[in-house]
């Protein structure tokens, strides 16, 4: 697990701004108020495991807010499941509040505003976060919404198994191979699904069929390879040991075509990067190229067709909207 941020290496006045930018890149962008700014300390370790990410964080007292304005600027459309290892943290989302202590789990959604707080005088809080695209969770989104900001146990049953797994990932500094990382990420996602399913009190959809499980595996593979220029139905089918016809059939059963799915996900990633102020130094063409659009004219045409405006106009719109962001003062939505 790679250390991507540690305030121990920074002078005090630079810590707040560095923490804001680091969490925006590794997680989602939020506004912060540091409750003890003179003594604030924080550390963040992150590891990409295929289509999911595990992040270990420790930080002093603060108030973090994700507003509707920030969501409009950039939304990765992800769920985050946090496991509290130390300290007490408050979370509020969709008009529900939870005060979490060691050994507890909580789910929140990047597409809804939230407030999170570690109170002054409570010392350093420590948590492990599993972050993954919402579309990879094989549970009905409308039902999952009922679990946001609800306290879930990480000390018994399947919650304990999940919490132990996250703790092991956070404490394990081994370098995984790419294939190992993808498999470990799939296991983490399966355990998160089991925890959330357990708390849905029998309201689950029927268990996934074998094609349903394979669809999730294939879409996870696509997420990992979106940048690859040779990502196409034939290579995807070969990677999973299935025929091209069967691959198309699986996607048809899920209401999509393989090529359309890849194109949509690539455009979504481009939209996210174009709206991210931290990536303003990259040209539109370089962002398009990194997500599988090597020809500028093809990208502009596809982007305009999906979004309604050219990518340069889209970026300019969000650049002006982001101008006041990047401060440590909280703002209202």
Secondary structure in CASP SS format (residue, H / E / C, confidence):
PFRMAT SS
TARGET T0000
AUTHOR 0000-0000-0000
METHOD secondary structure of the structure
MODEL  1
X C 1.00
X E 1.00
X E 1.00
X E 1.00
X E 1.00
X E 1.00
X H 1.00
X H 1.00
X H 1.00
X C 1.00
X C 1.00
X H 1.00
X H 1.00
X H 1.00
X H 1.00
X H 1.00
X H 1.00
X H 1.00
X H 1.00
X H 1.00
X H 1.00
X H 1.00
X H 1.00
X H 1.00
X H 1.00
X H 1.00
X C 1.00
X C 1.00
X C 1.00
X C 1.00
X E 1.00
X E 1.00
X E 1.00
X E 1.00
X C 1.00
X C 1.00
X C 1.00
X C 1.00
X C 1.00
X C 1.00
X C 1.00
X E 1.00
X E 1.00
X E 1.00
X E 1.00
X E 1.00
X E 1.00
X E 1.00
X E 1.00
X C 1.00
X C 1.00
X E 1.00
X E 1.00
X E 1.00
X E 1.00
X E 1.00
X E 1.00
X E 1.00
X E 1.00
X C 1.00
X C 1.00
X E 1.00
X E 1.00
X E 1.00
X E 1.00
X E 1.00
X C 1.00
X H 1.00
X H 1.00
X H 1.00
X H 1.00
X H 1.00
X H 1.00
X C 1.00
X C 1.00
X C 1.00
X C 1.00
X E 1.00
X E 1.00
X E 1.00
X E 1.00
X E 1.00
X E 1.00
X E 1.00
X E 1.00
X E 1.00
X C 1.00
X C 1.00
X E 1.00
X E 1.00
X E 1.00
X E 1.00
X E 1.00
X C 1.00
X C 1.00
X E 1.00
X E 1.00
X E 1.00
X E 1.00
X E 1.00
X C 1.00
X C 1.00
X C 1.00
X E 1.00
X E 1.00
X E 1.00
X E 1.00
X E 1.00
X E 1.00
X C 1.00
X C 1.00
X C 1.00
X C 1.00
X E 1.00
X E 1.00
X E 1.00
X E 1.00
X E 1.00
X C 1.00
X C 1.00
X C 1.00
X C 1.00
X C 1.00
X C 1.00
X E 1.00
X E 1.00
X E 1.00
X E 1.00
X E 1.00
X E 1.00
X E 1.00
X E 1.00
X E 1.00
X H 1.00
X H 1.00
X H 1.00
X C 1.00
X C 1.00
X C 1.00
X C 1.00
X H 1.00
X H 1.00
X H 1.00
X H 1.00
X H 1.00
X H 1.00
X H 1.00
X E 1.00
X C 1.00
X C 1.00
X C 1.00
X E 1.00
X E 1.00
X C 1.00
X C 1.00
X C 1.00
X H 1.00
X H 1.00
X H 1.00
X H 1.00
X H 1.00
X H 1.00
X H 1.00
X H 1.00
X H 1.00
X H 1.00
X H 1.00
X H 1.00
X H 1.00
X H 1.00
X H 1.00
X C 1.00
X C 1.00
X C 1.00
X C 1.00
X C 1.00
X C 1.00
X H 1.00
X H 1.00
X H 1.00
X H 1.00
X H 1.00
X H 1.00
X H 1.00
X H 1.00
X H 1.00
X H 1.00
X H 1.00
X H 1.00
X H 1.00
X H 1.00
X H 1.00
X H 1.00
X H 1.00
X H 1.00
X H 1.00
X H 1.00
X H 1.00
X C 1.00
X C 1.00
X C 1.00
X C 1.00
X C 1.00
X C 1.00
X C 1.00
X C 1.00
X C 1.00
X C 1.00
X C 1.00
X H 1.00
X H 1.00
X H 1.00
X H 1.00
X H 1.00
X H 1.00
X H 1.00
X H 1.00
X H 1.00
X H 1.00
X H 1.00
X H 1.00
X H 1.00
X H 1.00
X H 1.00
X H 1.00
X C 1.00
X C 1.00
X C 1.00
X C 1.00
X C 1.00
X C 1.00
X C 1.00
X H 1.00
X H 1.00
X H 1.00
X H 1.00
X H 1.00
X H 1.00
X H 1.00
X C 1.00
X C 1.00
X C 1.00
X C 1.00
X H 1.00
X H 1.00
X H 1.00
X H 1.00
X H 1.00
X H 1.00
X H 1.00
X H 1.00
X H 1.00
X H 1.00
X C 1.00
X C 1.00
X C 1.00
X C 1.00
X H 1.00
X H 1.00
X H 1.00
X H 1.00
X H 1.00
X H 1.00
X H 1.00
X H 1.00
X H 1.00
X H 1.00
X H 1.00
X H 1.00
X H 1.00
X H 1.00
X H 1.00
X H 1.00
X H 1.00
X C 1.00
X C 1.00
X H 1.00
X H 1.00
X H 1.00
X C 1.00
X C 1.00
X C 1.00
X C 1.00
X H 1.00
X H 1.00
X H 1.00
X H 1.00
X H 1.00
X H 1.00
X H 1.00
X C 1.00
X C 1.00
X C 1.00
X C 1.00
X C 1.00
X H 1.00
X H 1.00
X H 1.00
X H 1.00
X H 1.00
X H 1.00
X H 1.00
X H 1.00
X H 1.00
X H 1.00
X H 1.00
X H 1.00
X C 1.00
X C 1.00
X C 1.00
X H 1.00
X H 1.00
X H 1.00
X H 1.00
X H 1.00
X H 1.00
X H 1.00
X H 1.00
X H 1.00
X H 1.00
X H 1.00
X H 1.00
X C 1.00
X C 1.00
X C 1.00
X C 1.00
X C 1.00
X C 1.00
X C 1.00
X C 1.00
X C 1.00
X C 1.00
X C 1.00
END
